[in-house]
Amino acid sequence: MTRGGARHGAAASARESLDAGAAVSGHAAHDAGASACRAGEKPFKAADLWPLWLIGLFFVLAALVYLLTGENARIAVADNLDLFQAQYQMMKNTGTFFARDAQVPMLHGVTRDDLPGDWQLSGLLYAFLPSFTAYIVLYFIKIAIAVTSFCLLAIKLWQDGVLDGVRPRAAHGAAIGAAGTATTSAADARPAAAPTGAVPAAEASSAAGPAAAPDKAAAKKQLTACVNLSLLCGFAYGALCLFPAFGISFASIPLLIWLVLRFHREQKKSRAALYLVGIFAYPFLSYFSYFGLFLIAYLCVAWIWSSAAEKRLNHRLFFSIIALSAGYAFFENRLFASMLFSKEATIRQTMKIASMTWPQILDQMKQCFLTGGAMHVTSVHAKLVLPVCCAYFIILNAGCILRKDYHRIFHDVFNLGALILVFNCFVFGIYYSEGVRNLISRLIPPLTGWQFGRTNFFNPFLWYGLFCIALYRLYLWTARKGSEGQTKALKGRGGRVCCSRLFRSVSYLPAVLSVLIVLLTPVPYNDLYHTVHAQLNARLRGVNEQSLSYSEFYSEDLFEKIKRETGYHGEWSAAYGLHPATLEYNGIATLDGYLGFYSQDYKDRFRKIIAPALDKQPASRAYFDDWGARCYLYSGSSMVTVEAVRTPERTKEPLDLDVAAFKALGGKYIFSRLELTNAEEKGLSLRGKYSMEDASPYTIYVYEAR
């Protein structure tokens, strides 16, 4: 390239967007880096990967927190301690974890098959570790999986020239992936259609030989930046306080994409077979109802799209779909058996979802975009990630329009991710349209009651993935500007060298800030933050927060004392004023419970017990009749049923209960946190009042149905 051409390129880049000048050395750098890797050279030193030191430090500090606090840690209750945690412990207590054709002592005896599976990583950890230990170990595994899979996917996209927006040559990156390529020719170093604004390092040299060294050095710097930014963004993504029971399912989403891409592009059949096995085994880390069905649907869309674009069936993607589907059926065989072979009517068929007006639906879409749309997917992206991604989206597409590069708009991976994100928000909102839900029920009856609006579960990954892409392209732009600064420094402006290095590192600052935002935002599932906050309050201010610790919520010592002194031997019971999960965790059989999939017949029978309370509280009646997953004893005096706090506002109230219906189901004991003012009137006798001030905040009144 002549000097005139270089000046023309620099002038053009001044008018273009940040992304237009992103690639430091275009395809030549990618080819050089890939060739170096194939030759056995290390693309970077371990010391260069400084985010690993940050992640390691976090692991050490977080582990120390949980080692020092133990079960005094604050763990989120909602859809966590009151649900899956208790179910895992209950299966261990009853020896039904791996049992077949077994029932568990909740909801008057439900099949073990309706509870979390046993052929997945989460279940296996609970089977062989103490429940609290398993919960904490899963937290660290979740972060490790997110960091690793984020990094693997980023490297793959970098190798394919997708991460920086460089469109691979005709063979779609075959030069990068070809095993026999060892060197890069001069022609390859100067692609005819290099992106506008890219400044190949080969400009500083005159021939293919001298050009190879700077290209290789540039590629190593790019790859190091790619890895470091993906480590940081993966760390932020892994540390997100999402639905704890499915933390690994969230964290492993990029791993599946990496496996599919590797399988799709792999030329060696032996390696391709290994990736296909990996796709089959992926459900070991995932969950079908919340993630698997959506992932299969996304792959089906990709298969149809790619087959139409290539004008031939994409066999690799088709096999990926088959392998993933088979994997879910294998690892979640209990769930599939229930779905396919059980004819029992369940509460899923009578659940009613709120039907909203179109303005309300549009508001749901907006909330999904801004906040995630639900407590389970609070990705705190609005504080930094969203503005960065939106700003880059405008810069990217405005630049393409100004350059009339419309092909780039429709083929850039950033725009593809943004499109999927918006689509997910659209589906999340449209789920609240009764007409759409009824249409799906008619077309696919087995999906009646299925919450297809859970597409928002995939948006946290998309937000942090797009964030990583934007920051990497920012790095490329700053690297190019820094290179120009160093060139000027050689002409006598030496003071600009340090400034240029600082300028090149600016893309790392938002990534580090995103991690801090995730760790320091007190959202419901941020157990680490709430644990540290509670400990500091207790030690520095002498204040015990209202939230309960893990040990306080379950109060094992107290309930062991109650069972011993009452002579409890497995009689059917119910909880009032506290979650039934507390009883289930402590080996007490319950007529009540929290489960999203159980017999409609039992729901109708249990409703007779709580009918007096529901008649007095229309909101509770609608909550139970239209949903029913929380099969609880409801209060007729208050809309609040359970207060999972240290000091409840209510200490006594009358119980609105049909005792005859309770006894008809075999009920004998009611474990109440409230003193019942009408116990004698209802035919209940007080067996005892129990408390352990040094070990539990509960005062439990045990009533027996006469």
N, C-alpha and C positions, 0 to 999 in steps of 0.2 A: 504494500500500500504506500502511495506517495505521501509526501508531507502535505500536499494540497488536499489529498483525500482524507488525511487525518484531521486537518483543520475543518474540512467540511463535515466530517463525522462529529467533531466536538461541537460545532455550531448547531448541528441537528439535535444533538443530545440536550443542548441547553433549552430547546423548545419542547422537548418531549417529557413524558412522565418519568417518575422515579424508576418505574419498572422497565421502561424502554432501554435504559442503560444499565440494566442489572448485571448482565453476564460479563465478568472480567475478561474471560478468554474464550467464551463460546464453546463450541464443540471440541476444539483442540484441547482445552483444559480438561474436559470430561474424559476424552479419549486417553490423554496422558495419565490422568489419575487412575483410570481403570487399568491401563497397561502396567502401571507401577504396582498396583495391587496384585495383578496376575503374575508379575515377575517375582513376587514374594517380598516386595519392599513394604515397610510399614508406612501407611499414609500419614500417620501422626504419632507423636510420642504420648505415652500415658500421662505425662505431666501436663500436656496441653489440654487435657480434658478436665479442666478445673471444676465444671459443674458436678462431676462425680464426687469431688471432695465435699462440696456443699450438701449433696444428697447423703453421703456417708455421715457427715456431721449431724444432719437432721435425724437419721436413723438412730445414731447413738443417743442424742438428747431425748428423742421421743421414747426410746426404749427405757432410758433412765427414769423418765416420768412415770411410765407404767410399772416399772419394777418397784419404784418407791411408793406409789399410791396403791398398787394392786387393785383389789376389787372396790377400793374407795374411789376409783375413777368415775367420772360422770359420763354415763353412756346414754345416748338418746333413747327415749322410751317409745315414742310413736312409731308404729310399724317396725319395731325393732325388739326391744325387751318384751313388749307385750305380744309378740308374734313369733318370729322364727327362732329366736334365742330359746324361748321356753319349749318350743316344739322339739328342737334338737335334744335338749336335756330330758324331756319327757320320754323320748324314744330310747335314750340311754338308760333311764331309770327302769323302763319296762322290758328292756332287752329286745325291742322290736326294730332296731335300726336297720338290720339287714333281713328281717323276717318277711316271709311271704304269707299272704292270706291271713294277716294279723290285724287286730284292732288296737287302737290306742285309747287311753281313758280320758277322752275329752268329748264334749258334745254327745254324751251318752254312748260313746264308742263309735269312732269313725275308722275307716280303713287306713292302714298305714300308708297305702299308696297315694292318698290325698295330701300327704305331707312332703316336705323337701326330699329330693332324691338322695340315693346313697352311692351313686357311681360318678360323683362329681367332686372336684377338689374341696369345695366348701364342706360338703357333707362328710367326706372322709376325715377332714381335720377335726370336726366335732365328734366324730365317732371315736377317735383315739386320743384326743386331748381334752383337758378340762374345758368347760364351755367358755369361761372368761378368757383363758389362754388362747383358745381357738379364735375367738373374736379379734383379739389383738394381733395374733399372727397373721390373720387374713388381711388386716389393715396394712401391714408391712408388705405382704405378698402382692396386694393390689397395687401399691405404688411401684414395686419392682417390675411387675408385669407391664404397667403403663409406660414406665421409662424405657424398658427394653423394646417393647413393640413399637412405640413412637419412634425410637431411634432407628430400628430396622426399616420401618416404612419410609422414613425420611431419606435414608441412604439409598434405598431402592429408587425412590423418585428422583434423587440427585443423579444416580447412575443413568437413568433414562432421560435426563435432560428436562424433566417435567417440573422439578422443584423451582428452578429459576426461570421457567417459561421458555427455555430454548427448545424449539421444535426439532426433534431428531431428524436426521436425513431420511431418505426414501426407505431404508430398511428399518426405520423406526427404532433406531438405537442398536441395530445389529452389530455395529462396529464396537460398541461398548461391551456387549454381551458375548461376542465371538471369542471362543477359547483360544483360537490360534493367533490372534492379533498380538503382535509384540511391539510394534513401533507405529508412529503416526507420520504419515507422509506430509510433505509440504503442502500438497493440495488439500489434504484433510485439515491442516492447520488454518487454512483460509477458506472456509466454506463459502460457496457462491452466494448463499442466502443468509448470511449471519444477521442476527437481530440488529436493528438500527440502534446505534448508541453503544454497542459492545466494542470494547477496545482490546483486541487480541494482544496478548503479551508478545506474540511473534513480531509485532511492529518494530520492536526494538532490535530485532536481529534481521539478518539478510538471507539466511538459508535455512533449510530444514533442520540441519544439525544444530546450529546455535539456538533455533527456536524451541527445540524440545525441552531444554532445561527450564526456561522461564514458564513454559506451559505447565510442566510438571509441578513446579513450585506453586503456581497459581492454583492448580487443581488441589494440591494438598491443603492450601489455606482455605479453599472453598469447602472441602470435605470436612476439615476441622470445624469450621463455622457451622456447617450443616449439623454435625454430630452434637456440638455444644448447645446449639439452639434447640435441637430436638430433645436433648436431655433435660433442658430447663422447662420447655413447654410440656414434655411428657411428665415431668415431676409435678408441675402445676395441675395437669390433668389428673394424674394419679392421686394427688392429695385432695382433690375436690371432694366435698362432703356430700356425696350422692347416696342413694338408697343403700345402706350398709350391707344388706343381705345379698345384693347383686353387685357389690363393688368390683369383684373380679370380672363379672360380665361386662361392665362398663370399660374397665381398664384394658380388656383384651380385644376390643373392636379393631384397633389398628393391626393387631397381630393377624386376624383373619384376612384383612385386605392384603397384607404382605404375603401371606401364604398363597392367596389366589393369584396375585401378580407374579410371584415366583413360578407357580405352576403354569400359568398362562404363557410365560416367556421362556421357560427352560427348554433348551434344545436336547439335552441328554435325557433319555427315557428313564434311566435309573434314578436320576435326581428328581425328575418330574413325578415319579411314583412316590418318592419320599414326601414331596410337598402335598400330594393328593392324600396320603395317609395323615399328614398333619391337618388337612382340612377335615377329614373324617373324625380326627381326635379332638378337634377344636371344641365341640360341645362339652368336653370335660371341664372347660372353664366358663361355660355360658349357661343360659337358661332359655328354654324354648318359648314359653308363653310371653315373656317380656322382651326377648331379643331375637331368638332363633327364627320365628316366623317372619319377622321384618327383614332379617338378614337374607333369608332365602328369597323374599320378594324383591329386595334390591338387586340380588344377583340375577334373578329372572329378567328384570328390566334391563340390566347390563347385557345379558345374553341376547335378548331380542334386538337391542340397539346395535350392538357390535355385529351381529349376524346380518342385519339390514345394511349397515355401513360397508361391510366386507363382501356383501352379496353371496355369502355362503355361511353355513351353520358353524358357529364357533364351538367346536367340540370340546375344547379345554374348559370353557366356562360351563358348558352343559354338564361335564363330568364333575365340576366343582359343586354344582347344585345338587347332583345326585349324592356325592360323597357327604356333603354337609347335612342333607336331609337324613341320610342313613345314620350319620353320627348322632344326631339328636334322637332318632328313634332308638338307637342302641343305648346311649347313656341315660336317657329318660324313659326307659321302657315302661315304668310304672304309669307315668303320665299318659303315654300313648295308648296303653292298654285301657286306661279309664276312658279316654276320649273315644276310642274306636269300638270298644266292646261293651262298655257299660250302658245299660238302657235306663238307669235310674234317673228320674227327674231331679235336677239340682237347683239351688238358688240362683244359678246363673241365668236360668230361663225366665225368672220372674224379676230380675233386677231391672230397675228403671233409672235411666240416666236423665239428668236435667235437660230439658229441651229449651233452647235459648232462641231469642230473636236474632236476626242478622246483625244488628248493631252489637249485641252481646257476643256473638260468635267472632266478629271482627276484633272485639276487645280481647277475647281469648287468644286470638292469633298474635295480637300485639304483645300481650303478656308473655306468651311463649317465646317470642323473639327477644324481649327485653330481660326476662327473669328466669326463663325455663318453663314457666307455666305451672309448676307444682313443687311442693316441698322436696320431693324425691330427686329432683334434678336442678337444685339450686347451684348453678355453676358460677355465680358472682362475676359473670363476664362483662356486665354493664359498666363496671368501674374503669376498665382499661382495655380489655380484649375487644369489646364491641366497637368503641370509637376508633381503635387502630385498624380493625378490619374494614369498617365502613369507609374510613379515610382512604385506605389503600384501594378499596373497590372503586371509588370515584377516580382516583389517580390512574389506576390501571386502565379503566374503560374510557376515560376521557382522552388519555394518551392514544389509545387504539383508534378512537374516532377521529382525532386530529390527524393521525397518520393514515387514516382510511384503511387500517389493518383490521377489517371486520372479521376475518378468519380467526384472528387471535382471540377475539371476544368469545367466540363459540367453542374454542378449543383449549383455553387456558384452564388448568386444573383449579385455580382459585375461583374462577367463575362457576365451574361445575360444583364445587363444594358449596358455594353461596346459594346456588340454585336448589340443591338438595336441602339445605338448611331452611330456605323459605318454603319449600314444598312440605317439609316436616311440620312447620308452623301452621301451614294451611290445613293439613290433615288433622292436626291437633284441634284446631278450631271447628272444622266441619264435623268432627265427632259429636258435637253438641247439637247437631241438626237431627231431629227425630226422623225426618224423611229419609236422610242418607242411611241412618242406622237400620231403619225398616227395610230399605232396599237391599242392604247387605244380608240381613237375616233371611230375606226371601230367596236371594240368589245362592247363598251358601249357609244353609240352616245350621251346620255344626259350629259356625262362628257367632251364633246368637249369644249376646252378652260379652263377646270378646272386645276388649278395649283397644281398638285399632288406633286410637288417638295417642298411643304411647310412642309415636314417632319422635316425640320430643325427647325421648331417652337417648337419641343418637346425636342431638344437637350439641351437648357439651364437647364431644369429640370433634365435631365439625368446627366449633368455635375455636378451640385451641389448636386444631390442625391448620385452619386458615391463618390464625395468629402466627404460627411458626413459619408458614410460607411467606407472609408479609415481612416478618423480621429478617428472614434469610435474604429476601430480595433487597431489603433495606441495607443489610450488610454488604451485598454485592455493589450496591450504588455507592455506599460510603468507601468501600475498598477502592473503587475506581477513582473517586474524588481524592482519596488519600494518595493514590498512586500519582495523580497529577500534581498533588502538593509536593511529593518527594522529588518529582522531576524538577519542579521549580526550585526546590531546596538545593539541588545540585548546581543550580545557576547562581547561588549566592544567598539563598534565603534559608539557611540552616535551621533557624528557629522554628520553622514550620514542620519539621520532622516529627517532633513529639506531638504537636497538635494533630497531625494527620493520623498518628496511631490512636490517639484518643478519639478522633472522629470515627475511625473504623470500628471502635468498640461500642459505639452508641447503640447499636441494635441489641446488645445484650441487656441493657438497662431495663427495657420494658419486660423482658422475659423474667428477670429476677424479681421485678416488682409484682408481676402476675403471681409468682409463687408466694410472696409475702401477703398479698391480698387474700389468697385462698386460705393461708394458715391463720390469718388474724381476723377474719370476718366471722362473727359469732352467729352463724346460721345453725339451725336445729341439729344437724348431724356432725357438727364440728366437735367431736368428743375430746380431742386433744386440747383445744382452746378452752372448753368448758371445764375440763379437769384441772388445768393449770390455774384458771381463774378462780375456781372454787378453793383450791389449795392455798393460793395466795391470800384470799379473803379470810380463810380460817386461821392461817398462821400469822398474818400481819395485822389483821383487824379483829380477829376473834369472832368473826361472823360466819355462821353456818347458813349457806344459801338454801332456798326452798327446794331446789332440785335434789333428787335422790341419787345417791351413788349406786353402783351396780349391786353391791352387797346389801344396801338398805332396801332397794326395790324388791329383791327376792327374800331377804331376811331369813336365810336358811335356819339359823340357830333358833329363832323364835318359832318357826313352824315345826321344827323337830320337837321342841318342847310341847307345843300344842298337841301334836299327834301322840306323843308319849302320854301326856296327862289325860287326854280324852279317850285313849284307847282306840284311836282311829285305825281301821283295817280295810281301807279301800272303798268305803261307802261313797255313793254318789253325793256330790256337794255342789255348792255354788258360791260365788263371791259377790259381795255387795260393798260398794265404796272403794274397791280395789280391783285391779285387773285379774281375771281368771288365770292369766299366765303365771301369776305369782303362785297360785295353788298348783298348777300343772308342773311348774319347775320343781316344786317341793314334794312331788309324788302323791298329790291328792287328786282323785278322779273327779272330773267336773261335768255337770250337765250343760254349763255355759262354756263359752270360748270364742276365739277369734279365728275364723277360717273363711276364705273366699270361695270355697267349693265343698258343699256338703248337701245332704239330702233335703229337698224341699219339704218332704213329709215331716222330717224332724223339726224344721223351722216352724211348720204349722202347729206341731204338738207343743213346742216350747213357747210359742206365742200365747197359748192359753195360760201359761204361768204368769206372764208379764202383762196380760191384757188389762188388769186394773190400772197399772202405771201408764200404759200407752194411752188409755182412754183419757187420762188427765193431762197428758203432754202431747199435743198434736205434732210438735216437731220431732219428738222421739218416735212417735208412731210412724211418721213418714220415713224417718231414718231407718227404722227396722224393716218396715214393710217393703220399701222400695230398694233396699240394699240387703241388709241382714247379715253381713259378714261378722259384725260384732253381735254375737248372740249372748247378750248380757242381761242381768237383772237391772232394769231401768228404774229411775226414781220418779215417783209420781208427784213429788214436792218440788223438784228442781230439774232444770234442763241438763244440769251437770250430773253425770253418773259416777265418774271416777275422778278423784283428785290425787294424782301421783306426785304429791308434794310432801314436804316435811311436816307442815302444820296445816291441815285442811280447814277450810272456812266452816264446814259443817261438822258437828260432833255427834248430833243425834237427830233423828227424824223418823216418822212412821214409814213402814214398809208396805207398799202396795203390791201384793202378791197373792196369787191363787194357790194357797198351800195344798189344797186337794190335788190340783194338777201337778204341783211339784212332787208330791208323794206318789202320784200315779206313774211318774217317770222314774221312780226309785230314789228320789232325793231324800236325804236324811239331814245333812248339816248345811248351815249357811255361815260362812266365814265373813263377818262384817267388820268394816273399819268404823262404822257408825253404830251408836247405841240405838236400838230399835224401840221406839216409844210405844208401839202397839203389839209387842211380841206376844203377850198373853192373849190378846184379842184374836190374833192370827193363829193361835195354837202352836206357838213356838216357845220352847223353854230354854233359858240361858244355861249352857253347860259350863261357861267360864269366861272370864275376862283376862286376857293375856298381854303382857308387854315385857320388853327387855330394854330398858332405857339406854344401856351401854352398847347395845348391838343393833337396835332397830327403832325407827321413829313410829312404828305402828303400835296401836292398841287394838287388838283383835277381840271381837265378841263372837263367840261360837254359840250358835243357836241350833237346837235340834227340833225337827218337826215331829210332833207327838202323834 
